[in-house]
Amino acid sequence: MGKKHADDPRTVVRKLMKAGKVKKKCCRSKDRCKKCPVLALKKAKKQVEKAA
């Protein structure tokens, strides 16, 4: 079986985009929306730091 979490946060976000969970482009709203790729990248970076 494959890994549950990838090492690179960008690949994690890319997979979420393909699945339709995250938008492909940020809409730049003042308070970031739930599907924001910028927020998803920040969360993925935190997750990788936490795992390491």
PQR file with spaces between the fields and no chain letter, atoms N, CA, C, O and H, PARSE charges and radii, in Angstrom:
ATOM       1  N    MET     1       0.836   -1.197    0.000 -0.4000 1.5000
ATOM       2  CA   MET     1       0.000    0.000    0.000 -0.0000 2.0000
ATOM       3  C    MET     1       0.873    1.251    0.000  0.5500 1.7000
ATOM       4  O    MET     1       2.026    1.211    0.430 -0.5500 1.4000
ATOM       5  N    GLY     2       0.318    2.365   -0.485 -0.4000 1.5000
ATOM       6  CA   GLY     2       1.053    3.627   -0.550 -0.0000 2.0000
ATOM       7  C    GLY     2       1.019    4.364    0.780  0.5500 1.7000
ATOM       8  O    GLY     2       0.375    3.951    1.744 -0.5500 1.4000
ATOM       9  H    GLY     2      -0.618    2.397   -0.835  0.4000 1.0000
ATOM      10  N    LYS     3       1.739    5.466    0.782 -0.4000 1.5000
ATOM      11  CA   LYS     3       1.766    6.302    1.984 -0.0000 2.0000
ATOM      12  C    LYS     3       0.424    6.994    2.160  0.5500 1.7000
ATOM      13  O    LYS     3      -0.287    7.253    1.189 -0.5500 1.4000
ATOM      14  H    LYS     3       2.262    5.802   -0.001  0.4000 1.0000
ATOM      15  N    LYS     4       0.087    7.290    3.407 -0.4000 1.5000
ATOM      16  CA   LYS     4      -1.158    8.004    3.659 -0.0000 2.0000
ATOM      17  C    LYS     4      -0.972    9.498    3.387  0.5500 1.7000
ATOM      18  O    LYS     4      -1.857   10.146    2.828 -0.5500 1.4000
ATOM      19  H    LYS     4       0.665    7.080    4.196  0.4000 1.0000
ATOM      20  N    HIS     5       0.198   10.049    3.790 -0.4000 1.5000
ATOM      21  CA   HIS     5       0.481   11.465    3.573 -0.0000 2.0000
ATOM      22  C    HIS     5       1.771   11.612    2.794  0.5500 1.7000
ATOM      23  O    HIS     5       2.771   10.970    3.117 -0.5500 1.4000
ATOM      24  H    HIS     5       0.917    9.522    4.244  0.4000 1.0000
ATOM      25  N    ALA     6       1.758   12.453    1.767 -0.4000 1.5000
ATOM      26  CA   ALA     6       2.952   12.707    0.984 -0.0000 2.0000
ATOM      27  C    ALA     6       3.901   13.614    1.759  0.5500 1.7000
ATOM      28  O    ALA     6       3.486   14.316    2.681 -0.5500 1.4000
ATOM      29  H    ALA     6       0.945   12.974    1.505  0.4000 1.0000
ATOM      30  N    ASP     7       5.170   13.595    1.381 -0.4000 1.5000
ATOM      31  CA   ASP     7       6.163   14.437    2.043 -0.0000 2.0000
ATOM      32  C    ASP     7       6.044   15.894    1.625  0.5500 1.7000
ATOM      33  O    ASP     7       6.316   16.796    2.418 -0.5500 1.4000
ATOM      34  H    ASP     7       5.507   13.025    0.632  0.4000 1.0000
ATOM      35  N    ASP     8       5.638   16.126    0.384 -0.4000 1.5000
ATOM      36  CA   ASP     8       5.592   17.478   -0.155 -0.0000 2.0000
ATOM      37  C    ASP     8       4.184   18.062   -0.043  0.5500 1.7000
ATOM      38  O    ASP     8       3.235   17.475   -0.565 -0.5500 1.4000
ATOM      39  H    ASP     8       5.417   15.394   -0.260  0.4000 1.0000
ATOM      40  N    PRO     9       4.029   19.217    0.634 -0.5600 1.5000
ATOM      41  CA   PRO     9       2.702   19.818    0.795  0.2800 2.0000
ATOM      42  C    PRO     9       2.033   20.184   -0.535  0.5500 1.7000
ATOM      43  O    PRO     9       0.809   20.133   -0.657 -0.5500 1.4000
ATOM      44  N    ARG    10       2.855   20.554   -1.533 -0.4000 1.5000
ATOM      45  CA   ARG    10       2.275   20.932   -2.833 -0.0000 2.0000
ATOM      46  C    ARG    10       1.574   19.765   -3.504  0.5500 1.7000
ATOM      47  O    ARG    10       0.538   19.945   -4.143 -0.5500 1.4000
ATOM      48  H    ARG    10       3.850   20.595   -1.433  0.4000 1.0000
ATOM      49  N    THR    11       2.135   18.561   -3.363 -0.4000 1.5000
ATOM      50  CA   THR    11       1.493   17.396   -3.971 -0.0000 2.0000
ATOM      51  C    THR    11       0.174   17.075   -3.280  0.5500 1.7000
ATOM      52  O    THR    11      -0.783   16.629   -3.912 -0.5500 1.4000
ATOM      53  H    THR    11       2.977   18.414   -2.844  0.4000 1.0000
ATOM      54  N    VAL    12       0.142   17.309   -1.971 -0.4000 1.5000
ATOM      55  CA   VAL    12      -1.098   17.086   -1.209 -0.0000 2.0000
ATOM      56  C    VAL    12      -2.198   18.005   -1.734  0.5500 1.7000
ATOM      57  O    VAL    12      -3.321   17.568   -1.987 -0.5500 1.4000
ATOM      58  H    VAL    12       0.920   17.672   -1.458  0.4000 1.0000
ATOM      59  N    VAL    13      -1.853   19.297   -1.896 -0.4000 1.5000
ATOM      60  CA   VAL    13      -2.825   20.281   -2.373 -0.0000 2.0000
ATOM      61  C    VAL    13      -3.242   19.969   -3.812  0.5500 1.7000
ATOM      62  O    VAL    13      -4.409   20.123   -4.173 -0.5500 1.4000
ATOM      63  H    VAL    13      -0.941   19.651   -1.691  0.4000 1.0000
ATOM      64  N    ARG    14      -2.293   19.535   -4.622 -0.4000 1.5000
ATOM      65  CA   ARG    14      -2.603   19.194   -6.020 -0.0000 2.0000
ATOM      66  C    ARG    14      -3.623   18.061   -6.091  0.5500 1.7000
ATOM      67  O    ARG    14      -4.541   18.090   -6.911 -0.5500 1.4000
ATOM      68  H    ARG    14      -1.346   19.410   -4.329  0.4000 1.0000
ATOM      69  N    LYS    15      -3.453   17.061   -5.223 -0.4000 1.5000
ATOM      70  CA   LYS    15      -4.404   15.942   -5.187 -0.0000 2.0000
ATOM      71  C    LYS    15      -5.794   16.420   -4.756  0.5500 1.7000
ATOM      72  O    LYS    15      -6.808   15.967   -5.289 -0.5500 1.4000
ATOM      73  H    LYS    15      -2.708   17.038   -4.557  0.4000 1.0000
ATOM      74  N    LEU    16      -5.830   17.338   -3.784 -0.4000 1.5000
ATOM      75  CA   LEU    16      -7.106   17.893   -3.334 -0.0000 2.0000
ATOM      76  C    LEU    16      -7.795   18.670   -4.460  0.5500 1.7000
ATOM      77  O    LEU    16      -9.019   18.634   -4.584 -0.5500 1.4000
ATOM      78  H    LEU    16      -5.007   17.706   -3.351  0.4000 1.0000
ATOM      79  N    MET    17      -7.004   19.369   -5.276 -0.4000 1.5000
ATOM      80  CA   MET    17      -7.555   20.112   -6.417 -0.0000 2.0000
ATOM      81  C    MET    17      -8.193   19.156   -7.414  0.5500 1.7000
ATOM      82  O    MET    17      -9.300   19.389   -7.899 -0.5500 1.4000
ATOM      83  H    MET    17      -6.009   19.397   -5.175  0.4000 1.0000
ATOM      84  N    LYS    18      -7.480   18.082   -7.711 -0.4000 1.5000
ATOM      85  CA   LYS    18      -7.993   17.104   -8.680 -0.0000 2.0000
ATOM      86  C    LYS    18      -9.263   16.436   -8.173  0.5500 1.7000
ATOM      87  O    LYS    18     -10.142   16.079   -8.957 -0.5500 1.4000
ATOM      88  H    LYS    18      -6.581   17.893   -7.317  0.4000 1.0000
ATOM      89  N    ALA    19      -9.354   16.272   -6.865 -0.4000 1.5000
ATOM      90  CA   ALA    19     -10.536   15.647   -6.256 -0.0000 2.0000
ATOM      91  C    ALA    19     -11.704   16.626   -6.158  0.5500 1.7000
ATOM      92  O    ALA    19     -12.835   16.228   -5.879 -0.5500 1.4000
ATOM      93  H    ALA    19      -8.640   16.563   -6.228  0.4000 1.0000
ATOM      94  N    GLY    20     -11.423   17.909   -6.389 -0.4000 1.5000
ATOM      95  CA   GLY    20     -12.484   18.920   -6.321 -0.0000 2.0000
ATOM      96  C    GLY    20     -12.716   19.471   -4.926  0.5500 1.7000
ATOM      97  O    GLY    20     -13.702   20.169   -4.690 -0.5500 1.4000
ATOM      98  H    GLY    20     -10.504   18.233   -6.616  0.4000 1.0000
ATOM      99  N    LYS    21     -11.825   19.166   -4.007 -0.4000 1.5000
ATOM     100  CA   LYS    21     -11.971   19.633   -2.628 -0.0000 2.0000
ATOM     101  C    LYS    21     -11.467   21.077   -2.470  0.5500 1.7000
ATOM     102  O    LYS    21     -11.919   21.816   -1.596 -0.5500 1.4000
ATOM     103  H    LYS    21     -11.025   18.598   -4.199  0.4000 1.0000
ATOM     104  N    VAL    22     -10.515   21.458   -3.344 -0.4000 1.5000
ATOM     105  CA   VAL    22      -9.888   22.781   -3.274 -0.0000 2.0000
ATOM     106  C    VAL    22      -9.971   23.430   -4.645  0.5500 1.7000
ATOM     107  O    VAL    22      -9.841   22.757   -5.668 -0.5500 1.4000
ATOM     108  H    VAL    22     -10.148   20.857   -4.055  0.4000 1.0000
ATOM     109  N    LYS    23     -10.192   24.754   -4.663 -0.4000 1.5000
ATOM     110  CA   LYS    23     -10.242   25.484   -5.937 -0.0000 2.0000
ATOM     111  C    LYS    23      -8.855   25.562   -6.563  0.5500 1.7000
ATOM     112  O    LYS    23      -7.845   25.448   -5.868 -0.5500 1.4000
ATOM     113  H    LYS    23     -10.298   25.300   -3.832  0.4000 1.0000
ATOM     114  N    LYS    24      -8.811   25.758   -7.886 -0.4000 1.5000
ATOM     115  CA   LYS    24      -7.526   25.850   -8.570 -0.0000 2.0000
ATOM     116  C    LYS    24      -6.881   27.211   -8.404  0.5500 1.7000
ATOM     117  O    LYS    24      -5.661   27.341   -8.502 -0.5500 1.4000
ATOM     118  H    LYS    24      -9.631   25.851   -8.450  0.4000 1.0000
ATOM     119  N    LYS    25      -7.691   28.220   -8.154 -0.4000 1.5000
ATOM     120  CA   LYS    25      -7.159   29.570   -8.023 -0.0000 2.0000
ATOM     121  C    LYS    25      -7.829   30.272   -6.840  0.5500 1.7000
ATOM     122  O    LYS    25      -9.020   30.092   -6.586 -0.5500 1.4000
ATOM     123  H    LYS    25      -8.682   28.114   -8.075  0.4000 1.0000
ATOM     124  N    CYS    26      -7.048   31.065   -6.134 -0.4000 1.5000
ATOM     125  CA   CYS    26      -7.572   31.796   -4.979 -0.0000 2.0000
ATOM     126  C    CYS    26      -8.447   32.949   -5.461  0.5500 1.7000
ATOM     127  O    CYS    26      -8.084   33.660   -6.398 -0.5500 1.4000
ATOM     128  H    CYS    26      -6.080   31.211   -6.341  0.4000 1.0000
ATOM     129  N    CYS    27      -9.597   33.133   -4.821 -0.4000 1.5000
ATOM     130  CA   CYS    27     -10.508   34.218   -5.212 -0.0000 2.0000
ATOM     131  C    CYS    27     -10.141   35.527   -4.504  0.5500 1.7000
ATOM     132  O    CYS    27     -10.760   36.562   -4.751 -0.5500 1.4000
ATOM     133  H    CYS    27      -9.893   32.555   -4.060  0.4000 1.0000
ATOM     134  N    ARG    28      -9.136   35.479   -3.625 -0.4000 1.5000
ATOM     135  CA   ARG    28      -8.608   36.652   -2.911 -0.0000 2.0000
ATOM     136  C    ARG    28      -9.639   37.376   -2.052  0.5500 1.7000
ATOM     137  O    ARG    28      -9.572   38.595   -1.894 -0.5500 1.4000
ATOM     138  H    ARG    28      -8.633   34.639   -3.425  0.4000 1.0000
ATOM     139  N    SER    29     -10.577   36.643   -1.505 -0.4000 1.5000
ATOM     140  CA   SER    29     -11.528   37.278   -0.591 -0.0000 2.0000
ATOM     141  C    SER    29     -10.782   37.641    0.687  0.5500 1.7000
ATOM     142  O    SER    29      -9.784   37.009    1.033 -0.5500 1.4000
ATOM     143  H    SER    29     -10.631   35.653   -1.633  0.4000 1.0000
ATOM     144  N    LYS    30     -11.270   38.661    1.384 -0.4000 1.5000
ATOM     145  CA   LYS    30     -10.557   39.163    2.566 -0.0000 2.0000
ATOM     146  C    LYS    30     -10.414   38.066    3.627  0.5500 1.7000
ATOM     147  O    LYS    30      -9.317   37.832    4.133 -0.5500 1.4000
ATOM     148  H    LYS    30     -12.081   39.175    1.103  0.4000 1.0000
ATOM     149  N    ASP    31     -11.503   37.406    3.956 -0.4000 1.5000
ATOM     150  CA   ASP    31     -11.404   36.228    4.808 -0.0000 2.0000
ATOM     151  C    ASP    31     -11.444   35.017    3.884  0.5500 1.7000
ATOM     152  O    ASP    31     -12.437   34.790    3.192 -0.5500 1.4000
ATOM     153  H    ASP    31     -12.394   37.596    3.544  0.4000 1.0000
ATOM     154  N    ARG    32     -10.392   34.262    3.876 -0.4000 1.5000
ATOM     155  CA   ARG    32     -10.238   33.148    2.920 -0.0000 2.0000
ATOM     156  C    ARG    32     -11.411   32.158    2.999  0.5500 1.7000
ATOM     157  O    ARG    32     -11.868   31.809    4.088 -0.5500 1.4000
ATOM     158  H    ARG    32      -9.586   34.446    4.439  0.4000 1.0000
ATOM     159  N    CYS    33     -11.883   31.717    1.839 -0.4000 1.5000
ATOM     160  CA   CYS    33     -12.983   30.743    1.814 -0.0000 2.0000
ATOM     161  C    CYS    33     -12.460   29.344    2.161  0.5500 1.7000
ATOM     162  O    CYS    33     -11.250   29.128    2.221 -0.5500 1.4000
ATOM     163  H    CYS    33     -11.511   32.000    0.955  0.4000 1.0000
ATOM     164  N    LYS    34     -13.370   28.405    2.387 -0.4000 1.5000
ATOM     165  CA   LYS    34     -12.989   27.053    2.805 -0.0000 2.0000
ATOM     166  C    LYS    34     -12.217   26.297    1.726  0.5500 1.7000
ATOM     167  O    LYS    34     -11.374   25.454    2.034 -0.5500 1.4000
ATOM     168  H    LYS    34     -14.353   28.581    2.339  0.4000 1.0000
ATOM     169  N    LYS    35     -12.505   26.598    0.472 -0.4000 1.5000
ATOM     170  CA   LYS    35     -11.868   25.872   -0.623 -0.0000 2.0000
ATOM     171  C    LYS    35     -10.618   26.575   -1.164  0.5500 1.7000
ATOM     172  O    LYS    35     -10.166   26.286   -2.272 -0.5500 1.4000
ATOM     173  H    LYS    35     -13.190   27.282    0.222  0.4000 1.0000
ATOM     174  N    CYS    36     -10.071   27.492   -0.377 -0.4000 1.5000
ATOM     175  CA   CYS    36      -8.922   28.291   -0.819 -0.0000 2.0000
ATOM     176  C    CYS    36      -7.653   27.440   -0.910  0.5500 1.7000
ATOM     177  O    CYS    36      -7.312   26.742    0.045 -0.5500 1.4000
ATOM     178  H    CYS    36     -10.438   27.727    0.523  0.4000 1.0000
ATOM     179  N    PRO    37      -6.948   27.490   -2.052 -0.5600 1.5000
ATOM     180  CA   PRO    37      -5.702   26.729   -2.187  0.2800 2.0000
ATOM     181  C    PRO    37      -4.586   27.259   -1.274  0.5500 1.7000
ATOM     182  O    PRO    37      -3.710   26.499   -0.861 -0.5500 1.4000
ATOM     183  N    VAL    38      -4.619   28.553   -0.961 -0.4000 1.5000
ATOM     184  CA   VAL    38      -3.605   29.144   -0.089 -0.0000 2.0000
ATOM     185  C    VAL    38      -3.737   28.569    1.322  0.5500 1.7000
ATOM     186  O    VAL    38      -2.743   28.201    1.948 -0.5500 1.4000
ATOM     187  H    VAL    38      -5.331   29.170   -1.297  0.4000 1.0000
ATOM     188  N    LEU    39      -4.977   28.497    1.813 -0.4000 1.5000
ATOM     189  CA   LEU    39      -5.222   27.911    3.139 -0.0000 2.0000
ATOM     190  C    LEU    39      -4.869   26.421    3.156  0.5500 1.7000
ATOM     191  O    LEU    39      -4.293   25.920    4.121 -0.5500 1.4000
ATOM     192  H    LEU    39      -5.785   28.795    1.305  0.4000 1.0000
ATOM     193  N    ALA    40      -5.222   25.729    2.081 -0.4000 1.5000
ATOM     194  CA   ALA    40      -4.943   24.294    2.001 -0.0000 2.0000
ATOM     195  C    ALA    40      -3.435   24.040    2.051  0.5500 1.7000
ATOM     196  O    ALA    40      -2.984   23.082    2.678 -0.5500 1.4000
ATOM     197  H    ALA    40      -5.690   26.137    1.297  0.4000 1.0000
ATOM     198  N    LEU    41      -2.666   24.895    1.392 -0.4000 1.5000
ATOM     199  CA   LEU    41      -1.213   24.753    1.399 -0.0000 2.0000
ATOM     200  C    LEU    41      -0.645   24.997    2.800  0.5500 1.7000
ATOM     201  O    LEU    41       0.255   24.286    3.249 -0.5500 1.4000
ATOM     202  H    LEU    41      -3.033   25.673    0.882  0.4000 1.0000
ATOM     203  N    LYS    42      -1.181   26.007    3.479 -0.4000 1.5000
ATOM     204  CA   LYS    42      -0.731   26.290    4.847 -0.0000 2.0000
ATOM     205  C    LYS    42      -1.027   25.103    5.765  0.5500 1.7000
ATOM     206  O    LYS    42      -0.189   24.710    6.576 -0.5500 1.4000
ATOM     207  H    LYS    42      -1.911   26.584    3.115  0.4000 1.0000
ATOM     208  N    LYS    43      -2.232   24.538    5.627 -0.4000 1.5000
ATOM     209  CA   LYS    43      -2.616   23.389    6.454 -0.0000 2.0000
ATOM     210  C    LYS    43      -1.721   22.190    6.160  0.5500 1.7000
ATOM     211  O    LYS    43      -1.310   21.474    7.074 -0.5500 1.4000
ATOM     212  H    LYS    43      -2.913   24.857    4.968  0.4000 1.0000
ATOM     213  N    ALA    44      -1.419   21.973    4.875 -0.4000 1.5000
ATOM     214  CA   ALA    44      -0.576   20.844    4.481 -0.0000 2.0000
ATOM     215  C    ALA    44       0.841   21.014    5.022  0.5500 1.7000
ATOM     216  O    ALA    44       1.469   20.041    5.440 -0.5500 1.4000
ATOM     217  H    ALA    44      -1.753   22.554    4.132  0.4000 1.0000
ATOM     218  N    LYS    45       1.344   22.243    5.014 -0.4000 1.5000
ATOM     219  CA   LYS    45       2.689   22.503    5.559 -0.0000 2.0000
ATOM     220  C    LYS    45       2.728   22.225    7.050  0.5500 1.7000
ATOM     221  O    LYS    45       3.689   21.643    7.554 -0.5500 1.4000
ATOM     222  H    LYS    45       0.835   23.034    4.675  0.4000 1.0000
ATOM     223  N    LYS    46       1.677   22.644    7.761 -0.4000 1.5000
ATOM     224  CA   LYS    46       1.598   22.385    9.204 -0.0000 2.0000
ATOM     225  C    LYS    46       1.570   20.889    9.473  0.5500 1.7000
ATOM     226  O    LYS    46       2.226   20.399   10.393 -0.5500 1.4000
ATOM     227  H    LYS    46       0.897   23.117    7.352  0.4000 1.0000
ATOM     228  N    GLN    47       0.805   20.171    8.663 -0.4000 1.5000
ATOM     229  CA   GLN    47       0.653   18.736    8.844 -0.0000 2.0000
ATOM     230  C    GLN    47       1.983   18.010    8.635  0.5500 1.7000
ATOM     231  O    GLN    47       2.309   17.071    9.361 -0.5500 1.4000
ATOM     232  H    GLN    47       0.273   20.569    7.916  0.4000 1.0000
ATOM     233  N    VAL    48       2.751   18.459    7.628 -0.4000 1.5000
ATOM     234  CA   VAL    48       4.051   17.846    7.347 -0.0000 2.0000
ATOM     235  C    VAL    48       5.027   18.132    8.492  0.5500 1.7000
ATOM     236  O    VAL    48       5.780   17.248    8.904 -0.5500 1.4000
ATOM     237  H    VAL    48       2.486   19.222    7.038  0.4000 1.0000
ATOM     238  N    GLU    49       5.014   19.367    9.004 -0.4000 1.5000
ATOM     239  CA   GLU    49       5.879   19.719   10.134 -0.0000 2.0000
ATOM     240  C    GLU    49       5.533   18.902   11.370  0.5500 1.7000
ATOM     241  O    GLU    49       6.412   18.460   12.109 -0.5500 1.4000
ATOM     242  H    GLU    49       4.403   20.085    8.670  0.4000 1.0000
ATOM     243  N    LYS    50       4.235   18.711   11.578 -0.4000 1.5000
ATOM     244  CA   LYS    50       3.762   17.955   12.742 -0.0000 2.0000
ATOM     245  C    LYS    50       4.204   16.487   12.635  0.5500 1.7000
ATOM     246  O    LYS    50       4.590   15.875   13.631 -0.5500 1.4000
ATOM     247  H    LYS    50       3.521   19.070   10.977  0.4000 1.0000
ATOM     248  N    ALA    51       4.144   15.938   11.427 -0.4000 1.5000
ATOM     249  CA   ALA    51       4.498   14.535   11.216 -0.0000 2.0000
ATOM     250  C    ALA    51       5.994   14.311   11.363  0.5500 1.7000
ATOM     251  O    ALA    51       6.421   13.233   11.775 -0.5500 1.4000
ATOM     252  H    ALA    51       3.830   16.436   10.618  0.4000 1.0000
ATOM     253  N    ALA    52       6.793   15.315   11.031 -0.4000 1.5000
ATOM     254  CA   ALA    52       8.270   15.143   11.077 -0.0000 2.0000
ATOM     255  C    ALA    52       8.836   15.313   12.471  0.5500 1.7000
ATOM     256  O    ALA    52      10.047   15.199   12.663 -0.5500 1.4000
ATOM     257  H    ALA    52       6.446   16.191   10.696  0.4000 1.0000
